[in-house]
Amino acid sequence: MKKMFLMAFLAFGMTANAETIVNNDVEDSPDKSLLDLGQGKDENDRWSLHAYVGVDVPTGAPEGIDFAPFRSWEFNLTILQYDYTPKNWKTTFSAGLGFNWRTYTLKGHDKMFEKVKDWVMVTPDMKMDDLSSNIHTTSLSMPLLIKQRFSKSFAVSVGAQLNWNYYARIHTSYEQGDDDFDRYTKKIGQRPFTVDVLGIVHLGDLGIYCKYSPMSVLKKDRGPKFQSLSFGIYL
């Protein structure tokens, strides 16, 4: 799998370079970012800050476990990204460091996540009003991207995002009578290290991203297996 990722990166880089040489009529354009942190040692490199927010769609969940896509969200903040563009190329190589927050919320108001011993399970409960239950993860993330510019207003980025998922918890909120309750459960057995596939279409100052996480959120011996597909706005 690692060899396949490496070959794909090399192939894309070679193709992008060839495109640059052949297609000299593509107008040059500075890389867009949420915040430009300035130029590096020379005119070929820059430091930048980026963010994206989108809808998280859990996939591959066992039968009987349904998620609510528009109540499941993802937010990522790349607080420092290094962008290197070789001279006369339309290709930028980037590596960043930031934080990623994801929430996976169960559909409906009659089921909740619950940790029983070391196993996370979904249990029905009809005694609670306005029940909402989700799994939340926080990660230290490292995006590695190759961006190819085709014009001033159009570019495409592909790559991977490495994640250290150092924190996760279950949050369940509900009402009983006139009282509101919030329950938090930590140490739920999240997978500590994951790799995501990330793609971005840049349209002027705005980007649209899509990210697939092929690895399960929880360890295989700690709860139901499910992955996630997210998409949204990239800046």
Secondary structure, 3 states (H helix, E strand, C coil): CHHHHHHHHHHHHHHHHHHHHHCCCCCCCCCCCCEEEEECCCCCEEEEEEEEEEEEEEECCCCCCCECHHHCEEEEEEEEEEEECCCCCCEEEEEEEEEEEEEEEECCCCEEEEEECCEEEEEECCCCEEEEEEEEEEEEEEEEEEEEEEECCEEEEEEEEEEEEEEEEEEEEEEECCEEEEEEEECCCECCEEEEEEEEEEECCEEEEEEEECCCCECCCCCCCCEEEEEEEEC
